[in-house]
Amino acid sequence: MADHLYRVELTASFLDRLESIEVFLVAADAGFAFDDLLAEIRATVIPNLRRFPRMGRRYLANPPQSAEALALLAAMPAGAPDALREYLHGDYLILYTAMDAQETVVLLSIRHHRQLSFDFARLWPSAPEH
């Protein structure tokens, strides 16, 4: 019996973050690291999420504490914050959501694990910007 696979989509915000990672790595003479990241996304991250869409931990398992982050989460569409998941792959943290009805995983953002936060205002334009 074949495994049921989800479709994986990349949002514009995810692609923008990839571009900023590329700019940073190329400026640091580490363009090869960006090539490695892209290869790992294709060969490992996407196949894993296609087979196991809930493999990442729930984003709200450790909810943010700042008033600003809590306000941005409150401004998201109903149910959206609860659907957010995090997938740690190497030095990168990927924010995504799995939508069962559409059998789709949507990659929302990617960042180095030492960066402060995801940019929710850009992910959901209806959220107030601070």
ChimeraX commands (.cxc) that place a marker at each C-alpha (Angstrom):
marker #1 position 0.00,0.00,0.00 radius 0.5
marker #1 position 1.47,3.35,-1.04 radius 0.5
marker #1 position 1.80,6.15,1.49 radius 0.5
marker #1 position -0.64,9.02,1.10 radius 0.5
marker #1 position 1.41,12.14,0.35 radius 0.5
marker #1 position 0.53,15.77,0.99 radius 0.5
marker #1 position 1.37,18.49,-1.53 radius 0.5
marker #1 position 3.94,21.05,-0.32 radius 0.5
marker #1 position 3.59,24.72,-1.33 radius 0.5
marker #1 position 6.04,27.56,-0.77 radius 0.5
marker #1 position 4.64,31.02,-0.04 radius 0.5
marker #1 position 6.07,34.31,-1.28 radius 0.5
marker #1 position 7.23,35.08,2.27 radius 0.5
marker #1 position 9.12,31.76,2.41 radius 0.5
marker #1 position 10.81,32.54,-0.92 radius 0.5
marker #1 position 11.65,36.08,0.28 radius 0.5
marker #1 position 13.30,34.64,3.39 radius 0.5
marker #1 position 15.27,32.20,1.25 radius 0.5
marker #1 position 16.46,35.13,-0.85 radius 0.5
marker #1 position 17.62,37.03,2.24 radius 0.5
marker #1 position 19.46,33.93,3.46 radius 0.5
marker #1 position 21.17,33.65,0.07 radius 0.5
marker #1 position 22.24,37.32,0.13 radius 0.5
marker #1 position 23.68,36.90,3.63 radius 0.5
marker #1 position 25.56,33.69,2.82 radius 0.5
marker #1 position 26.97,34.98,-0.47 radius 0.5
marker #1 position 28.16,38.15,1.29 radius 0.5
marker #1 position 29.86,35.92,3.88 radius 0.5
marker #1 position 31.61,33.95,1.09 radius 0.5
marker #1 position 29.48,30.92,1.95 radius 0.5
marker #1 position 27.32,30.63,-1.15 radius 0.5
marker #1 position 27.91,26.87,-1.04 radius 0.5
marker #1 position 25.92,26.77,2.22 radius 0.5
marker #1 position 22.90,28.20,0.41 radius 0.5
marker #1 position 23.22,25.57,-2.31 radius 0.5
marker #1 position 23.37,22.94,0.46 radius 0.5
marker #1 position 20.27,24.42,2.11 radius 0.5
marker #1 position 18.29,24.27,-1.15 radius 0.5
marker #1 position 19.41,20.68,-1.75 radius 0.5
marker #1 position 18.37,19.69,1.79 radius 0.5
marker #1 position 14.97,21.36,1.40 radius 0.5
marker #1 position 14.39,19.39,-1.81 radius 0.5
marker #1 position 15.85,16.06,-0.67 radius 0.5
marker #1 position 14.82,15.95,3.01 radius 0.5
marker #1 position 12.45,18.67,4.23 radius 0.5
marker #1 position 9.81,18.47,1.50 radius 0.5
marker #1 position 9.73,14.64,1.34 radius 0.5
marker #1 position 9.48,14.45,5.15 radius 0.5
marker #1 position 6.61,16.93,5.29 radius 0.5
marker #1 position 4.82,15.21,2.41 radius 0.5
marker #1 position 4.82,11.93,4.37 radius 0.5
marker #1 position 4.54,13.32,7.90 radius 0.5
marker #1 position 2.79,16.72,7.76 radius 0.5
marker #1 position 2.54,16.95,11.55 radius 0.5
marker #1 position 6.14,16.02,12.29 radius 0.5
marker #1 position 7.04,19.53,13.45 radius 0.5
marker #1 position 6.14,20.66,16.92 radius 0.5
marker #1 position 3.19,22.95,17.48 radius 0.5
marker #1 position 4.36,26.57,17.38 radius 0.5
marker #1 position 2.19,27.45,20.37 radius 0.5
marker #1 position 3.64,24.62,22.49 radius 0.5
marker #1 position 5.93,27.38,23.82 radius 0.5
marker #1 position 3.87,30.51,23.15 radius 0.5
marker #1 position 5.58,33.87,22.78 radius 0.5
marker #1 position 5.62,36.06,25.86 radius 0.5
marker #1 position 5.86,39.56,24.41 radius 0.5
marker #1 position 2.74,41.71,24.16 radius 0.5
marker #1 position 3.59,42.49,20.53 radius 0.5
marker #1 position 3.81,38.83,19.48 radius 0.5
marker #1 position 0.64,37.96,21.38 radius 0.5
marker #1 position -1.20,40.82,19.67 radius 0.5
marker #1 position -0.04,39.61,16.24 radius 0.5
marker #1 position -1.18,36.07,17.00 radius 0.5
marker #1 position -4.57,37.38,18.17 radius 0.5
marker #1 position -4.97,39.28,14.87 radius 0.5
marker #1 position -4.51,36.14,12.75 radius 0.5
marker #1 position -7.49,34.44,11.13 radius 0.5
marker #1 position -9.45,32.13,13.44 radius 0.5
marker #1 position -7.63,28.84,13.99 radius 0.5
marker #1 position -4.46,29.95,12.20 radius 0.5
marker #1 position -2.21,30.20,15.29 radius 0.5
marker #1 position -3.21,26.69,16.42 radius 0.5
marker #1 position -2.31,25.27,12.99 radius 0.5
marker #1 position 1.24,26.66,13.00 radius 0.5
marker #1 position 4.06,24.16,13.32 radius 0.5
marker #1 position 7.85,24.41,13.50 radius 0.5
marker #1 position 10.31,22.10,11.81 radius 0.5
marker #1 position 13.95,22.37,12.87 radius 0.5
marker #1 position 16.34,21.30,10.12 radius 0.5
marker #1 position 20.00,21.86,10.83 radius 0.5
marker #1 position 20.52,25.54,11.63 radius 0.5
marker #1 position 17.14,26.52,10.20 radius 0.5
marker #1 position 13.68,26.73,11.70 radius 0.5
marker #1 position 10.81,26.42,9.24 radius 0.5
marker #1 position 7.34,27.74,10.05 radius 0.5
marker #1 position 4.56,25.89,8.26 radius 0.5
marker #1 position 0.94,24.80,8.47 radius 0.5
marker #1 position -0.66,21.53,7.45 radius 0.5
marker #1 position -4.13,21.77,5.95 radius 0.5
marker #1 position -5.87,18.41,6.06 radius 0.5
marker #1 position -8.86,19.40,3.91 radius 0.5
marker #1 position -6.55,20.37,1.05 radius 0.5
marker #1 position -3.94,17.69,1.88 radius 0.5
marker #1 position -1.36,20.44,1.67 radius 0.5
marker #1 position 1.58,21.64,3.73 radius 0.5
marker #1 position 2.31,25.34,3.29 radius 0.5
marker #1 position 5.83,26.57,4.06 radius 0.5
marker #1 position 5.37,30.07,5.50 radius 0.5
marker #1 position 8.84,31.18,6.56 radius 0.5
marker #1 position 12.38,30.03,7.26 radius 0.5
marker #1 position 15.00,31.54,9.50 radius 0.5
marker #1 position 18.24,30.70,11.18 radius 0.5
marker #1 position 17.46,29.26,14.62 radius 0.5
marker #1 position 19.24,32.15,16.36 radius 0.5
marker #1 position 17.07,34.87,14.82 radius 0.5
marker #1 position 14.56,36.53,17.12 radius 0.5
marker #1 position 11.16,35.82,15.58 radius 0.5
marker #1 position 9.04,35.20,12.51 radius 0.5
marker #1 position 7.55,38.24,10.78 radius 0.5
marker #1 position 3.83,37.55,11.30 radius 0.5
marker #1 position 2.76,40.90,9.84 radius 0.5
marker #1 position 4.19,39.83,6.47 radius 0.5
marker #1 position 2.76,36.32,6.72 radius 0.5
marker #1 position -0.77,37.56,7.35 radius 0.5
marker #1 position -1.25,41.07,5.89 radius 0.5
marker #1 position -4.43,41.54,7.95 radius 0.5
marker #1 position -2.34,41.43,11.14 radius 0.5
marker #1 position -1.44,44.90,12.47 radius 0.5
marker #1 position 2.15,45.95,11.88 radius 0.5
marker #1 position 4.26,47.10,14.82 radius 0.5
marker link #1:1,2 radius 0.2
marker link #1:2,3 radius 0.2
marker link #1:3,4 radius 0.2
marker link #1:4,5 radius 0.2
marker link #1:5,6 radius 0.2
marker link #1:6,7 radius 0.2
marker link #1:7,8 radius 0.2
marker link #1:8,9 radius 0.2
marker link #1:9,10 radius 0.2
marker link #1:10,11 radius 0.2
marker link #1:11,12 radius 0.2
marker link #1:12,13 radius 0.2
marker link #1:13,14 radius 0.2
marker link #1:14,15 radius 0.2
marker link #1:15,16 radius 0.2
marker link #1:16,17 radius 0.2
marker link #1:17,18 radius 0.2
marker link #1:18,19 radius 0.2
marker link #1:19,20 radius 0.2
marker link #1:20,21 radius 0.2
marker link #1:21,22 radius 0.2
marker link #1:22,23 radius 0.2
marker link #1:23,24 radius 0.2
marker link #1:24,25 radius 0.2
marker link #1:25,26 radius 0.2
marker link #1:26,27 radius 0.2
marker link #1:27,28 radius 0.2
marker link #1:28,29 radius 0.2
marker link #1:29,30 radius 0.2
marker link #1:30,31 radius 0.2
marker link #1:31,32 radius 0.2
marker link #1:32,33 radius 0.2
marker link #1:33,34 radius 0.2
marker link #1:34,35 radius 0.2
marker link #1:35,36 radius 0.2
marker link #1:36,37 radius 0.2
marker link #1:37,38 radius 0.2
marker link #1:38,39 radius 0.2
marker link #1:39,40 radius 0.2
marker link #1:40,41 radius 0.2
marker link #1:41,42 radius 0.2
marker link #1:42,43 radius 0.2
marker link #1:43,44 radius 0.2
marker link #1:44,45 radius 0.2
marker link #1:45,46 radius 0.2
marker link #1:46,47 radius 0.2
marker link #1:47,48 radius 0.2
marker link #1:48,49 radius 0.2
marker link #1:49,50 radius 0.2
marker link #1:50,51 radius 0.2
marker link #1:51,52 radius 0.2
marker link #1:52,53 radius 0.2
marker link #1:53,54 radius 0.2
marker link #1:54,55 radius 0.2
marker link #1:55,56 radius 0.2
marker link #1:56,57 radius 0.2
marker link #1:57,58 radius 0.2
marker link #1:58,59 radius 0.2
marker link #1:59,60 radius 0.2
marker link #1:60,61 radius 0.2
marker link #1:61,62 radius 0.2
marker link #1:62,63 radius 0.2
marker link #1:63,64 radius 0.2
marker link #1:64,65 radius 0.2
marker link #1:65,66 radius 0.2
marker link #1:66,67 radius 0.2
marker link #1:67,68 radius 0.2
marker link #1:68,69 radius 0.2
marker link #1:69,70 radius 0.2
marker link #1:70,71 radius 0.2
marker link #1:71,72 radius 0.2
marker link #1:72,73 radius 0.2
marker link #1:73,74 radius 0.2
marker link #1:74,75 radius 0.2
marker link #1:75,76 radius 0.2
marker link #1:76,77 radius 0.2
marker link #1:77,78 radius 0.2
marker link #1:78,79 radius 0.2
marker link #1:79,80 radius 0.2
marker link #1:80,81 radius 0.2
marker link #1:81,82 radius 0.2
marker link #1:82,83 radius 0.2
marker link #1:83,84 radius 0.2
marker link #1:84,85 radius 0.2
marker link #1:85,86 radius 0.2
marker link #1:86,87 radius 0.2
marker link #1:87,88 radius 0.2
marker link #1:88,89 radius 0.2
marker link #1:89,90 radius 0.2
marker link #1:90,91 radius 0.2
marker link #1:91,92 radius 0.2
marker link #1:92,93 radius 0.2
marker link #1:93,94 radius 0.2
marker link #1:94,95 radius 0.2
marker link #1:95,96 radius 0.2
marker link #1:96,97 radius 0.2
marker link #1:97,98 radius 0.2
marker link #1:98,99 radius 0.2
marker link #1:99,100 radius 0.2
marker link #1:100,101 radius 0.2
marker link #1:101,102 radius 0.2
marker link #1:102,103 radius 0.2
marker link #1:103,104 radius 0.2
marker link #1:104,105 radius 0.2
marker link #1:105,106 radius 0.2
marker link #1:106,107 radius 0.2
marker link #1:107,108 radius 0.2
marker link #1:108,109 radius 0.2
marker link #1:109,110 radius 0.2
marker link #1:110,111 radius 0.2
marker link #1:111,112 radius 0.2
marker link #1:112,113 radius 0.2
marker link #1:113,114 radius 0.2
marker link #1:114,115 radius 0.2
marker link #1:115,116 radius 0.2
marker link #1:116,117 radius 0.2
marker link #1:117,118 radius 0.2
marker link #1:118,119 radius 0.2
marker link #1:119,120 radius 0.2
marker link #1:120,121 radius 0.2
marker link #1:121,122 radius 0.2
marker link #1:122,123 radius 0.2
marker link #1:123,124 radius 0.2
marker link #1:124,125 radius 0.2
marker link #1:125,126 radius 0.2
marker link #1:126,127 radius 0.2
marker link #1:127,128 radius 0.2
marker link #1:128,129 radius 0.2
marker link #1:129,130 radius 0.2
view
